[in-house]
């Protein structure tokens, strides 16, 4: 990410997530945003948002890294790609969220908006845990 964009993203994140995030460079071609998100129920989740050096031109990946394991209503591990649960291929135990359709991504999006979409997913996940209905039922696809 170029320095001007990094400064812009950091300013937005400082406003809405003060002291709850960190951005770091991972090697030469990747970056990582680690952020804590609290849902309306008060539960805290930790997200890793991974982005390539050409961000914001490429879609970042979002993973839930805490708490683990993420379980379904039935108590089974939430595992692998699922259209109804809006998940993509896991990275080990970390659940990858589907947050933007690739064709809807553009450089005007921000890491803040990615976090907001992940938070909506988390609220839907908690709805799934209460009702057993798939996350898809709670989201406008």
URRAMO-V460580 format. One record per run of one state. SS is the DSSP state (H for helix, E for strand, C for the rest). FROM is the first residue (numbers start at 1). TO is the last residue. If there is no record, write none. Layout:
BEGIN
SS	FROM	TO
SS	FROM	TO
END
This chain:
BEGIN
C	1	2
H	3	16
C	17	20
E	21	26
C	27	29
E	30	38
C	39	43
E	44	52
C	53	60
E	61	66
C	67	70
E	71	71
C	72	76
E	77	77
C	78	81
E	82	82
C	83	86
E	87	91
C	92	93
E	94	97
C	98	101
H	102	104
C	105	110
H	111	131
C	132	134
H	135	138
C	139	141
END
